[in-house]
């Protein structure tokens, strides 16, 4: 019943370019999760409900963990490292975000 959530956020001026970048990253992440056979769910890309002046797209990675202990969460983050290598430098990675918006 426990999961570790990670949000990937991209901000910029052109909504169309951001959407294309986000969709391309989702394809790569889903391909890796299929090849790797890890039970990681890739959700998105989606635009936040509350828009700001700057365009923004989010992707959520959901990783099931056995318990919510620190060791389980650290192990899950360690297993996600190969996914993080796919994420370009202009994306922001937040592990266990306080909000999904």
C-alpha positions as a Markdown table, in Angstrom:
| # | Residue | x | y | z |
|---|---|---|---|---|
| 1 | Unk | 0.0 | 0.0 | 0.0 |
| 2 | Unk | 3.0 | 2.3 | 0.3 |
| 3 | Unk | 4.5 | 4.2 | -2.6 |
| 4 | Unk | 7.3 | 6.6 | -3.1 |
| 5 | Unk | 6.4 | 9.6 | -5.4 |
| 6 | Unk | 8.8 | 11.6 | -7.5 |
| 7 | Unk | 7.8 | 14.6 | -9.5 |
| 8 | Unk | 9.7 | 15.8 | -12.6 |
| 9 | Unk | 8.9 | 19.4 | -13.5 |
| 10 | Unk | 9.9 | 21.4 | -16.6 |
| 11 | Unk | 9.3 | 25.1 | -16.8 |
| 12 | Unk | 9.7 | 27.5 | -19.8 |
| 13 | Unk | 8.0 | 30.0 | -22.1 |
| 14 | Unk | 6.7 | 27.9 | -25.0 |
| 15 | Unk | 4.0 | 25.5 | -23.9 |
| 16 | Unk | 4.2 | 23.6 | -27.1 |
| 17 | Unk | 7.9 | 22.9 | -26.8 |
| 18 | Unk | 7.5 | 21.9 | -23.2 |
| 19 | Unk | 4.8 | 19.5 | -24.0 |
| 20 | Unk | 6.9 | 17.9 | -26.7 |
| 21 | Unk | 9.9 | 17.5 | -24.4 |
| 22 | Unk | 7.6 | 16.1 | -21.7 |
| 23 | Unk | 6.0 | 13.6 | -24.0 |
| 24 | Unk | 9.4 | 12.4 | -25.3 |
| 25 | Unk | 10.7 | 11.9 | -21.7 |
| 26 | Unk | 7.6 | 9.9 | -20.8 |
| 27 | Unk | 8.1 | 7.6 | -23.7 |
| 28 | Unk | 11.8 | 7.0 | -22.6 |
| 29 | Unk | 10.8 | 6.5 | -19.0 |
| 30 | Unk | 8.0 | 4.0 | -19.9 |
| 31 | Unk | 10.4 | 2.1 | -22.2 |
| 32 | Unk | 13.0 | 1.8 | -19.4 |
| 33 | Unk | 10.4 | 0.6 | -16.9 |
| 34 | Unk | 9.2 | -2.0 | -19.4 |
| 35 | Unk | 12.7 | -3.1 | -20.3 |
| 36 | Unk | 13.8 | -3.1 | -16.6 |
| 37 | Unk | 10.7 | -4.9 | -15.5 |
| 38 | Unk | 10.4 | -2.7 | -12.4 |
| 39 | Unk | 6.9 | -1.9 | -11.1 |
| 40 | Unk | 7.3 | 1.8 | -11.7 |
| 41 | Unk | 4.3 | 3.7 | -12.8 |
| 42 | Unk | 4.9 | 6.8 | -15.0 |
| 43 | Unk | 2.0 | 9.3 | -14.9 |
| 44 | Unk | 1.7 | 12.3 | -17.2 |
| 45 | Unk | 2.8 | 14.5 | -18.6 |
| 46 | Unk | 0.2 | 17.0 | -17.3 |
| 47 | Unk | -0.1 | 20.7 | -16.8 |
| 48 | Unk | -0.8 | 21.8 | -13.2 |
| 49 | Unk | -4.3 | 22.8 | -12.3 |
| 50 | Unk | -3.2 | 26.2 | -11.0 |
| 51 | Unk | -1.3 | 27.8 | -13.9 |
| 52 | Unk | 1.3 | 30.5 | -13.4 |
| 53 | Unk | 2.6 | 32.9 | -16.0 |
| 54 | Unk | 5.4 | 30.5 | -16.9 |
| 55 | Unk | 4.4 | 27.3 | -18.7 |
| 56 | Unk | 5.0 | 24.1 | -16.7 |
| 57 | Unk | 4.6 | 20.3 | -17.2 |
| 58 | Unk | 4.9 | 17.6 | -14.6 |
| 59 | Unk | 5.6 | 13.9 | -14.7 |
| 60 | Unk | 5.1 | 11.6 | -11.7 |
| 61 | Unk | 7.0 | 8.5 | -11.0 |
| 62 | Unk | 5.2 | 6.1 | -8.6 |
| 63 | Unk | 7.3 | 3.4 | -7.0 |
| 64 | Unk | 5.7 | 0.8 | -4.8 |
| 65 | Unk | 7.6 | 0.0 | -1.5 |
| 66 | Unk | 7.0 | -2.6 | 1.1 |
| 67 | Unk | 7.0 | -0.3 | 4.1 |
| 68 | Unk | 7.5 | 3.4 | 4.7 |
| 69 | Unk | 10.7 | 2.9 | 6.6 |
| 70 | Unk | 13.7 | 5.0 | 5.8 |
| 71 | Unk | 15.6 | 2.0 | 4.4 |
| 72 | Unk | 12.8 | 1.1 | 2.0 |
| 73 | Unk | 12.6 | 4.7 | 0.7 |
| 74 | Unk | 16.4 | 5.0 | 0.3 |
| 75 | Unk | 16.4 | 1.7 | -1.6 |
| 76 | Unk | 13.7 | 2.9 | -3.9 |
| 77 | Unk | 15.5 | 6.1 | -4.6 |
| 78 | Unk | 18.7 | 4.1 | -5.3 |
| 79 | Unk | 16.8 | 1.9 | -7.8 |
| 80 | Unk | 15.5 | 5.1 | -9.5 |
| 81 | Unk | 19.0 | 6.4 | -10.3 |
| 82 | Unk | 18.9 | 4.9 | -13.8 |
| 83 | Unk | 15.7 | 6.8 | -14.5 |
| 84 | Unk | 17.2 | 10.0 | -13.2 |
| 85 | Unk | 20.0 | 9.7 | -15.8 |
| 86 | Unk | 17.4 | 10.0 | -18.5 |
| 87 | Unk | 16.1 | 13.3 | -17.2 |
| 88 | Unk | 17.7 | 16.3 | -18.9 |
| 89 | Unk | 19.3 | 19.0 | -16.8 |
| 90 | Unk | 16.6 | 21.5 | -17.3 |
| 91 | Unk | 14.1 | 19.4 | -15.4 |
| 92 | Unk | 13.6 | 19.6 | -11.6 |
| 93 | Unk | 13.4 | 16.4 | -9.7 |
| 94 | Unk | 11.6 | 16.3 | -6.3 |
| 95 | Unk | 11.5 | 13.2 | -4.2 |
| 96 | Unk | 8.4 | 12.9 | -2.0 |
| 97 | Unk | 6.9 | 16.3 | -3.0 |
| 98 | Unk | 4.6 | 18.2 | -0.7 |
| 99 | Unk | 2.2 | 18.9 | -3.6 |
| 100 | Unk | 1.6 | 17.4 | -7.0 |
| 101 | Unk | 0.6 | 20.7 | -8.6 |
